[in-house]
Amino acid sequence: MTIRTVHSGDVRLQADDVGHGPPIVMLHGFPETAYSWRHQVPALVDAGYRCVTFDQRGYGTASHPADLDAYRLENLVADVVAVLDALSIDKATFVGHDWGSIVLWSTGVLHPERVDRLVSLNVPYRGACWGFPTTDVIRELLADRFSYILRFLDGDKAERDFAADPARWLEWFYRTAAKRDDFMTEDEFTVYLGAFTGSGVTGAVSWYRNIDRNAQDLAAHLGATIEHPTLLIAADSDPVLPLSLTEGMERWVPNSTRVVIDDCGHWTQQEQPERVNDALLTWLAAGD
């Protein structure tokens, strides 16, 4: 493994670069870190791929800018491009989960020349690369599903709740969105807990605090199609992103394949790692 320090403007990222062969960049979600790909990286490297993972800005080993604007989606995509440039990668296959998928879709729209193939876990693309409806729509129509987002927008409530009991705060997210709450060992949970207690959660929740700004910044790209070969790995029991959202995605992503992982909640690559690895490797091999 080679750990490279990458600078994206004033932000410092630590990229883990392992293996040789076609490059795959893996983008984690919330509240996770690059550690969420621990089951996939060895399988991909053994199959002959080069895997690049990194904690995205506001998480773990990355910089945690104080300015809210630093977490706008355009800056998150700029980090991806900076990693590619630093590692001399012209284009890569991207694999993303949760917020990582939103960064992935946006990279495909804004920098299609840097993309070979795309793999999204759980998050479909429906013509809006910024991923979320505006906060007004969430409040009016989706408050039950996205109640946690509304808490993040309530001043510093997220920070205060986390500080009061970090373990309970993290456990709530992992348990409520999982099909079974035993998918993570105590030692694995400790890794995440250490990452977030070391950095706090302001950076991570700041991604959500830019939802409306992202929609404004990228409004010109509404309805953009993605022509890259794409795999969507969906979960049958994701309470945040139901399977119904994946229907009709081919309107915007004509060269797409969907695989559904059964008996799985939101944390797909961690809840069902062997099935995810099989789906990922089978699809990648078919396109080589």
C-alpha positions as CSV (number, residue, x, y, z in Angstrom):
1,M,0.0,0.0,0.0
2,T,1.2,3.5,-0.8
3,I,-0.3,6.4,1.1
4,R,-0.1,9.6,-0.8
5,T,-0.8,13.1,0.6
6,V,-3.0,15.0,-2.0
7,H,-3.7,18.7,-1.9
8,S,-6.9,20.0,-3.3
9,G,-6.6,23.7,-2.8
10,D,-6.2,24.2,0.9
11,V,-7.6,20.7,1.7
12,R,-5.3,17.8,2.5
13,L,-6.4,14.3,1.7
14,Q,-4.6,11.0,2.4
15,A,-5.1,8.6,-0.5
16,D,-4.4,4.8,0.0
17,D,-3.3,3.4,-3.4
18,V,-3.0,-0.3,-3.5
19,G,-2.7,-2.9,-6.3
20,H,-1.9,-2.7,-10.0
21,G,-4.1,-2.7,-13.1
22,P,-7.1,-0.7,-14.1
23,P,-7.7,2.0,-11.5
24,I,-10.8,2.1,-9.3
25,V,-11.5,5.0,-7.0
26,M,-13.9,4.3,-4.1
27,L,-16.0,7.0,-2.5
28,H,-17.5,6.5,0.9
29,G,-20.8,7.8,2.4
30,F,-22.1,9.2,5.7
31,P,-21.4,8.5,8.4
32,E,-18.5,6.4,7.2
33,T,-14.9,6.7,6.1
34,A,-12.7,4.9,3.5
35,Y,-12.8,2.0,6.0
36,S,-16.2,1.2,4.7
37,W,-14.5,-0.4,1.6
38,R,-12.4,-2.8,3.8
39,H,-14.2,-5.9,2.3
40,Q,-14.0,-4.8,-1.3
41,V,-10.4,-3.6,-1.7
42,P,-8.7,-7.0,-1.1
43,A,-11.1,-8.7,-3.5
44,L,-10.5,-6.1,-6.2
45,V,-6.7,-6.1,-5.8
46,D,-6.7,-9.9,-6.0
47,A,-8.6,-9.7,-9.2
48,G,-6.0,-7.4,-10.8
49,Y,-7.3,-3.9,-10.1
50,R,-5.7,-0.8,-8.6
51,C,-7.8,0.6,-5.7
52,V,-7.7,4.1,-4.4
53,T,-9.6,5.1,-1.3
54,F,-9.5,8.2,0.8
55,D,-11.4,9.9,3.6
56,Q,-13.3,12.7,1.9
57,R,-13.0,16.3,3.2
58,G,-14.6,16.7,6.7
59,Y,-14.0,13.0,7.5
60,G,-11.2,11.1,9.4
61,T,-7.7,11.8,8.1
62,A,-8.8,14.6,5.7
63,S,-8.8,18.3,6.4
64,H,-11.9,19.7,8.1
65,P,-12.4,23.3,6.7
66,A,-14.3,25.6,9.0
67,D,-16.1,27.4,6.1
68,L,-19.5,25.9,5.2
69,D,-19.0,26.7,1.5
70,A,-16.0,24.4,1.5
71,Y,-18.4,21.5,1.5
72,R,-20.3,22.4,-1.6
73,L,-20.5,19.6,-4.1
74,E,-18.3,21.3,-6.7
75,N,-15.5,21.2,-4.1
76,L,-16.1,17.6,-3.3
77,V,-15.8,16.8,-7.0
78,A,-12.6,18.9,-7.2
79,D,-11.1,16.7,-4.6
80,V,-11.7,13.6,-6.8
81,V,-10.0,15.3,-9.7
82,A,-7.1,16.3,-7.5
83,V,-6.6,12.7,-6.4
84,L,-6.6,11.5,-10.0
85,D,-4.1,14.2,-11.0
86,A,-1.8,13.5,-8.0
87,L,-1.8,9.7,-8.8
88,S,-1.3,10.3,-12.6
89,I,-4.6,8.6,-13.4
90,D,-6.2,9.9,-16.6
91,K,-9.5,8.2,-16.0
92,A,-10.9,5.6,-13.6
93,T,-13.8,3.5,-12.7
94,F,-15.6,5.0,-9.7
95,V,-17.4,3.1,-7.0
96,G,-19.6,5.1,-4.6
97,H,-22.0,4.6,-1.8
98,D,-24.5,7.0,-0.2
99,W,-23.0,10.5,-0.5
100,G,-20.1,9.0,-2.3
101,S,-22.5,8.1,-5.1
102,I,-23.6,11.7,-5.3
103,V,-20.0,12.7,-5.7
104,L,-19.6,10.0,-8.3
105,W,-22.7,11.1,-10.4
106,S,-21.5,14.7,-10.2
107,T,-18.0,13.7,-11.4
108,G,-19.6,11.8,-14.3
109,V,-21.6,15.0,-15.3
110,L,-18.9,17.6,-14.7
111,H,-15.8,15.7,-15.7
112,P,-16.9,12.8,-18.0
113,E,-13.5,12.7,-19.6
114,R,-12.0,11.4,-16.3
115,V,-14.5,8.5,-16.0
116,D,-14.3,5.0,-17.4
117,R,-17.2,3.3,-15.7
118,L,-19.5,4.1,-12.7
119,V,-20.8,1.9,-9.9
120,S,-23.3,3.3,-7.5
121,L,-24.4,1.4,-4.4
122,N,-28.0,2.2,-3.3
123,V,-28.2,5.7,-4.9
124,P,-29.8,5.9,-8.4
125,Y,-29.3,8.8,-10.8
126,R,-32.5,10.6,-11.9
127,G,-31.2,13.6,-13.8
128,A,-30.2,15.7,-10.8
129,C,-26.5,14.9,-9.9
130,W,-26.8,16.8,-6.6
131,G,-28.9,14.0,-5.3
132,F,-31.3,15.6,-2.9
133,P,-34.5,17.5,-3.2
134,T,-34.3,21.0,-1.7
135,T,-34.8,21.4,2.0
136,D,-38.2,23.0,1.5
137,V,-39.4,19.8,-0.3
138,I,-37.9,17.7,2.4
139,R,-39.8,19.6,5.1
140,E,-43.1,19.5,3.2
141,L,-43.1,16.0,1.7
142,L,-40.2,13.8,3.0
143,A,-39.8,14.8,6.6
144,D,-40.4,11.2,7.9
145,R,-37.7,9.7,5.7
146,F,-35.2,12.5,6.0
147,S,-35.8,13.7,9.6
148,Y,-32.1,13.3,10.3
149,I,-31.3,15.9,7.7
150,L,-33.7,18.4,9.3
151,R,-31.9,17.9,12.6
152,F,-28.6,18.7,10.8
153,L,-30.1,22.0,9.7
154,D,-31.2,23.0,13.2
155,G,-28.2,25.1,14.3
156,D,-25.6,23.1,16.0
157,K,-28.0,20.4,17.3
158,A,-26.1,17.7,15.5
159,E,-22.8,18.7,17.2
160,R,-24.4,18.9,20.6
161,D,-26.2,15.5,20.2
162,F,-22.9,13.9,19.1
163,A,-20.9,15.4,21.9
164,A,-23.4,14.2,24.5
165,D,-23.0,10.5,23.5
166,P,-20.8,9.8,20.4
167,A,-21.3,6.1,20.5
168,R,-25.1,6.3,20.7
169,W,-25.2,9.0,18.0
170,L,-23.3,6.7,15.5
171,E,-25.1,3.6,16.5
172,W,-28.4,5.2,15.8
173,F,-27.5,5.7,12.1
174,Y,-26.0,2.3,11.6
175,R,-28.7,0.3,13.4
176,T,-31.8,2.1,12.1
177,A,-30.7,1.9,8.4
178,A,-29.5,-1.8,8.5
179,K,-31.5,-4.9,7.8
180,R,-29.7,-6.6,10.7
181,D,-27.8,-4.7,13.3
182,D,-25.1,-7.3,13.7
183,F,-23.4,-6.5,10.4
184,M,-20.6,-4.6,12.1
185,T,-18.3,-6.1,14.8
186,E,-17.5,-4.2,18.0
187,D,-13.9,-3.7,16.8
188,E,-15.2,-2.3,13.4
189,F,-17.5,0.1,15.2
190,T,-14.6,1.2,17.4
191,V,-12.7,2.2,14.2
192,Y,-15.5,4.5,13.1
193,L,-16.1,5.8,16.7
194,G,-12.4,6.7,16.9
195,A,-12.5,8.5,13.6
196,F,-15.5,10.7,14.5
197,T,-14.5,11.4,18.1
198,G,-11.2,12.5,16.8
199,S,-12.6,15.0,14.2
200,G,-16.1,15.7,15.4
201,V,-19.1,15.7,13.0
202,T,-19.3,19.3,11.8
203,G,-17.5,18.5,8.5
204,A,-19.6,15.5,7.8
205,V,-23.0,17.2,8.4
206,S,-21.8,20.3,6.5
207,W,-22.3,18.2,3.3
208,Y,-26.0,18.2,4.1
209,R,-26.1,21.9,5.0
210,N,-25.2,22.6,1.4
211,I,-28.1,20.7,-0.2
212,D,-29.8,23.9,-1.4
213,R,-26.6,25.5,-2.6
214,N,-25.7,22.4,-4.6
215,A,-29.0,22.5,-6.4
216,Q,-28.4,26.2,-7.3
217,D,-24.8,25.6,-8.3
218,L,-25.6,22.7,-10.6
219,A,-29.0,23.8,-11.9
220,A,-27.7,24.1,-15.4
221,H,-27.0,20.3,-15.4
222,L,-30.6,19.3,-14.6
223,G,-31.6,16.4,-16.8
224,A,-28.0,15.6,-17.9
225,T,-27.6,12.1,-19.2
226,I,-24.7,9.8,-18.3
227,E,-23.3,7.7,-21.1
228,H,-20.7,5.7,-19.2
229,P,-21.2,2.0,-18.6
230,T,-22.9,2.0,-15.2
231,L,-23.8,-0.6,-12.5
232,L,-26.3,0.2,-9.9
233,I,-26.2,-2.2,-6.9
234,A,-29.4,-1.7,-5.0
235,A,-30.6,-3.2,-1.7
236,D,-34.0,-4.6,-1.2
237,S,-34.5,-3.2,2.4
238,D,-32.9,0.2,2.3
239,P,-35.2,2.4,4.4
240,V,-33.7,5.6,3.1
241,L,-33.5,4.7,-0.7
242,P,-36.3,2.3,-1.6
243,L,-36.1,0.1,-4.7
244,S,-38.8,2.1,-6.4
245,L,-36.4,5.0,-6.9
246,T,-34.3,2.8,-9.2
247,E,-37.1,2.2,-11.7
248,G,-36.7,4.1,-15.0
249,M,-33.1,5.1,-14.4
250,E,-32.2,4.1,-17.9
251,R,-33.9,7.4,-19.1
252,W,-30.8,9.2,-17.8
253,V,-28.3,6.4,-17.8
254,P,-29.0,4.4,-21.0
255,N,-26.0,2.0,-20.6
256,S,-26.9,0.8,-17.1
257,T,-27.3,-2.5,-15.3
258,R,-29.1,-3.0,-12.0
259,V,-28.4,-5.8,-9.5
260,V,-30.5,-6.1,-6.3
261,I,-28.9,-7.4,-3.2
262,D,-31.5,-9.3,-1.1
263,D,-31.8,-9.2,2.7
264,C,-29.8,-6.0,2.8
265,G,-30.3,-2.5,4.3
266,H,-28.5,0.7,3.6
267,W,-24.9,-0.3,4.4
268,T,-24.7,-2.6,1.4
269,Q,-21.0,-3.2,1.0
270,Q,-20.7,-3.9,4.7
271,E,-23.9,-5.9,5.3
272,Q,-23.5,-8.2,2.3
273,P,-19.8,-7.9,1.2
274,E,-19.6,-11.2,-0.6
275,R,-22.6,-10.5,-2.7
276,V,-21.5,-7.0,-3.5
277,N,-18.0,-8.3,-4.4
278,D,-19.5,-10.9,-6.7
279,A,-21.7,-8.4,-8.5
280,L,-18.9,-5.9,-8.8
281,L,-16.3,-8.3,-10.1
282,T,-18.7,-10.0,-12.5
283,W,-19.8,-6.7,-14.1
284,L,-16.2,-5.4,-14.3
285,A,-14.9,-8.6,-15.9
286,A,-17.7,-8.5,-18.5
287,G,-16.6,-5.0,-19.6
288,D,-12.8,-5.8,-19.7
